[in-house]
Amino acid sequence: MASEPVQQIFVFSKKGDSGTTSLLSGERVSKASLRPEAYGTLDEASSMMGVVKALTRSSLIKEMLDTIQSDLVILGAELASTQENTPYKIPPDAIERLEKWIKDLQLEVPLPRKFVHPGATMIGALTDVARTIVRRAERRIAALKDEGEQVRQEVLSYINRLADFLFTLARYLDATEKAD
């Protein structure tokens, strides 16, 4: 019985060699334009959250970060689309979920009433790096909106709340995952 040959798929297409990328509409834009800057920064933030997820001992925090990474895929796809009727939209309940998690974490570990210098723990510091990347993504998304591009309010609200969540999570991890 002969087996079917497996079609190999390679990562490279060479289409971006000229410094352009495709939006979901198929439109080619500069990799330095605002949309790829915005969703590329979300990808960077997701990668840093992956580091935190790999380091935490808490299965609950792993689940939270995994959920957020899934949200960021949707959010990135929404930002990669110039069409108002895109099927990729971050739902309002994702914002409510972040708010609930912030409250839950703060009930366990209240926030300090002073400015915080990151670095109490490695995992907290890495979470703060993820937060600063999210804040950069937020600035890129705001710039996109300022240029007159379509950006739904839910996108801005989600990304703002995500930075708040990561600040809270960093303080939580500093308190709960100190080195033994």
Phi, psi and omega in degrees: 000116182280138178269150179290139176293139179274128178282123181276134176248128181256153183290329186268142175240343182072000181292334181268006183297339181270002180090017177241163178219163179262135168279172182297336178286348185096347178298136178265133179224163176297141176295342179269358181286168190298320182297305177298327175299316182293306184285335174292324177290326174296321178298319178298316179298317179298320179297318178293323176295329175297324176296313179298317180299321180291332184268334185290148176269350186272121177293329177296314180294321176302315180296317179301311182294324177296318178298316179296319178299322176295319176301319183292331174296314178296315180298317177298319178294321177298318180288336179277000180250136175260003183265133180294332183264029179298142177285351181264105179219131177290125184281151179303329181291343175291325177292315179298323178298315178299318179297320178296316180297320178301312180298315181299315180293321180289334175291327178278319181225098179299147179288145176293151181263044179205169175294144183249131172262115179303148174127007177297324175220158178299315184292323176294318179297319178294325176294322176294326175297316177302319180298316181292328175293319177298319178297324176294318177300320179299318178295321179295319179293319177297321178296321177301314178296317180299332178280002178091006179282153179290118174221118180290149180301325180300328179295310180296319180295316181299312186292325176294315179293325179298318177297320176298318179299315183294325175298312179297316180299319179299317179293321178298313181293323176302321183279328189256343185237034176299148179298140181288000000 
